[in-house]
């Protein structure tokens, strides 16, 4: 019996660079488990280390006045939530330090039923340990849905990279405590739609020509939009990234995929061989290059800001919660490390 069957209202799956899979679903089902509200008591929270008593484990609660910060000497930090019985976890929400520019920029997740044998959450396509993008500022929420819900009594988050300090506040979403009867009621239910396959649309491999890659500005001739093709790079000044000018108040790069197409998302990457990358962005799209819509604006009533890269080398995939029909896609950098440097690709359904 799989107690995760039927626990979804919906979610968005992981995606690989060469063989994309996206699920057109809504948000995960469930409710906050009680970190923010205090329903989860302090003694159910343990950590590998604490920087000081001012940022101890009790400070990790979402929207709290501080945050948990591990010791600088802790090379493998983790934070653990112990439930009083088995829970189903469907999503995680993170924040940084409330009163300082400190936050976790990437992390992994592990879980256990007995507290001795641990399993790391894996990408459903690559079967490798999933690295989740963290925060891009101190107070904004970054939410990740688990495509396969986690059934556990013990839940751990492992910070990997950080902005100054790995400051963390969080909440988990899900159901619990569960029992066999409740799990059995959900067996056989289906929560997500069938898989829709997507692929790179041609920025990386050149099928989309240079003339179809334009931008609001370019820092110099070395950093024009065609220099930002995903996984490109010869030197730090040759095909290393697209960079906008410093005084460009509305930075964007635009990709013309050639005809109206089903767009599923984008992939972004930092500058080749130099520590520069974007940490958050917006995405807009258009059929005619005149009227533009931002991703999720129509569904949520507000423009979605996506968490982006946490280093300059790792491609990060951003998926839309539903397919969009567009010919033109714009990527708008919002925040970045050192300089707004970006390599990129568009994902979609090929005819």
N, C-alpha and C positions, 0 to 999 in steps of 0.2 A: 504494500500500500504506500503510495506517495502522497504525503499530506500537503504537498505544494500544489497539487492539481486544483485548479479552480480558485486560487487565491488572488487572481488578477482581475482588475478592471482593465488593465493593459499596461504596456511598457514599451520601451525602445531597446532593441538588442545591441550587442556589440557588433563590430564590423571589422573586417580585415582590409588590408590595403589593396589586395588584388581580387578578392572574391567577396563582394559586399553582400551583407544580408541586413535588411531592415524590417522591423515590424511596425505597422501603422496602428498603434494603439494609444490609449490615453494614459493617464497617471496610474500608478499602482494603487491597489486597494489597501485598506488598513488605516490605522490610527497611530498617532505618536505613542510610543511605549511608555513614556513617562520621565525622560531625562529632564526636559525643560520644566515640567510641572512639579517634579520632586517625588512622583510616584515611585521611581527607582531610587532607593535610599543610597546615601553616601557609601555605606559599607558593601554595596553591590558593585562598586567601581574600584578597580585596582589598576595600577600602572607600573611600568618597569622602573620609572624614576620620576623625580620632580625637581625642577630648577630651584624652587624655594617654596615655603609655605604659602606665599602670596599667590602662587600659580599651581596649587596642588590639584589632586584629582577631583575634588569637590567643585572646582571652578569650571568644569567642562560643559556645563549645561547650556544648551542653546539659548541665545539672547541674554546670558548672564553678564555680570559686570566685569568679568576678567576672562580667563581661559586657563586650560591646563597647558603647561610647558614642560617637556622632559629636560633632564639634565644635559648640558653640553657634552658631557663625557659618555653619554649613553649612545652607543653606536647602533643599537637595534631597539629603538624605543617602541613601546606598544601601550595601548590602553584597552582594558578589558571590562566588559559589562557581563555580570553574572545574573541570570534570571532565576527565579525560584522554581521554574519548571520550563518545559520546552516552549519556545516561541517560534513563529514564522516571521522572518524579517524580509520586507519587500523593498525598502529604500533607506537611504542615509542622507542626512542634511548636515553640512558642515559650515562653520564660520571661523574666523581668526580671532585675534585678541581685540577686545572691545575698545581699548584705550591706547593702542600703539599699533604701528604698521608692522605687524608680525602675523604670519599665517603659514599653514602647511600648504604646499603646492602640489604634492602628489602623495599617494598612499596605496597600500594593499590592505586586504581584509582576510582574516581567517576566522574559523569557527570550530566549535567542538560540542559534543553532547556530554562527554564525561569529564572534560577539563584536562585530560592527559594527552590525547591524540588529536592533533589539529589539522584541519584541511584549509588550504588557501583557495579563495574564490578564483575561478578560472574563466577566461574568455571562452564562450561557447563554441567559437569557430576555430581558434588557434589551439585551444586546450593548454595555453600557457597561463601563468599567474597574471591576473588582470591588474594593471596599474591604473588607478583612477586619478583623474585630474582633481586637484584640490581648489583652493581659493585664489582669487586675484585681488582681493582687498580684505579689510579686516571685518566688515560687518555684513556684506552681501551673502545670501544663501547660495550654496552650490549643492544641487540635489542629484544623486545618482540612484537609478532604479536597478534592482537586481533582476536580470532577465529570468534566471532561475532563483526563486526565493530561497533564502537560507533557513534551514530548520536547525535550531541549536538551543542549547542552554547557556553557552558561553560564546561571546562575540568579541573579537579583537580588531582594532584598527592599528595599522603599522605606518607611521609617517615615514616618507622616503626623502622628499626634498622640501625646502622651506624658504620663506622670505624672512631673513634674519633669525627668527626662532620659529620652531614648529608649534606655534600656538594653535589650540584647537578647542572649539565648542561644537557640540553635535547633538542631534536627535536621531533616533531610529524610528522607522515606520513599519508597522506590521500587525500581527495578531498574536494574542496569547493571554494567559496560558492556554495551550491546546490539549486535547485529549483524543483518544482513538475515535470516540463517537463523533466529535466535531470534525476531525480529519476525514472520517468516512463519509460525512455528509457532502464533502466537496469532491470526492473521487468521481472522475468521469466528466467533470465540467471543463469547459474550454474557455480560457480567458482572453486569448489573443487571436488575431486574425492569422491567416496563413502567411508564410514568409514571402516577401517580395525581394527579388534579387536585383542588386544594383552593381554598377561597375564605375571605374574611373572614366570620365567623359573625354579625356584626351589632353589635359594640360601637361601632365608629366611626359607622355610619350610623343608629343608634338602634333597629334592629330588636330588639336585646336591651334591654329597658326598664330604667330606673333601679333598679327594685325587684329586679332580678336581678343587680345589682352591689353586693356587700357586702365588708366588710373587717374585719380584726382590730381596727383602730382608725382614726380620722381625726384629723389635726392640728387641724382646725377645720372649721366648716361650709363654708368655701371650698374645702376639699380632700377632700371625700367621694369615694367611688369613681366616681360618674357624672362627676365633674370630670376623670377620667383617660381619657376616650375618645380614641383615637388621632387625631392631627392636630387635636385641639381646641385652643382657646385664644382668648380675647378680650383679656384683660390678664394680668399675672402673678398675679392673685388671682381671676380669673374663668375657670373651665373650663381651668385651666392644668395641673393634674396631680392625681393622688391622692397624698397624703402621710400616713403613719402618725404616731402620736405618738412622741416621742423615747424614752419609757420602755416602749414596746411591745417586749418581748423576742422575740416571734415574729410578725413582720410578714407579712401576706399580704393580697392582694386576691382575691376569688372571683367567678368568672363562671358564672352558670347559663345554659347555652345552650338550655334549655327542654325537652329530651328527650335520651335517649341518642343520641350522634352519634359519627361517626368524626373524631377530633381529630388534626390533623397537626402543630400547632405554635402558636407565639404570635408577636406583634410587640410590641416595646417601644420607648419613646421617652422622652426627658427632659421637663423642665418647659418650658412655653411661655415663651419670651422671658426666661429666667433660667438661669444656668449651674448647674443641678442635674440629676443623672441617676444611675441605678443602673449599677454596673459588673459585678455578677455576681448570679445568682439561681438558685433552684431552682423546679421546677414539680411540682405534685402534681395528681391527678385522682381522681374518684370517680363512681360511678353513683348512690349513695344519700345522699350528703352525710354519711355516717357513717364508712365505711371508706375510707381514703385511701391512695393509692400514689404514691410519687415516681417521676418519669420515670427510666427505666433501672435502677431498683432491682431489679426482677425479672430483667432480662437480665444485669446486671453485678454484682449483689450489693452495690452501693453507690449512694448517691444522687448523681446527676449535678449538678454545678455548672456552669452555663453562663456564658460571657462575654457581657456585655450591651452597654450603650451606651458610646460614646466621646465624645459631645457631647450637647447637649440637643435637637437638632433632627432628626438623622438616625434614621429608624426602622430598627431592627435586627431581623431575622427569625431565630427559633430554631426549628429543626425537630426533631421526634423521629425516632429511627432506625427507628421503625415506627409504624403507626397505633395509637391507643389508643381504646377505646370508653368514653366518659364523658359525663355530663351536666354535671358541675361541674369547673371548672379553677381551681386556685389558683396564683398567682405569688408567690413568696417572695423579696423582696430580701435579699441577703446583704451586699454592699458598695456604696458609693455615693460620689459627689462632693458635698460640702457638705450635702446633704439627700437622703433617699430620696424622690425625686420621679419619678413614672412615669405615662405615658400608654400605653395598651395595646390589643391586639386578640387574639382567638382565631382560629386557622385550622382549617378542617376541610372535610369532604366534605358538601355540601348534598344533601339528599334531593330 
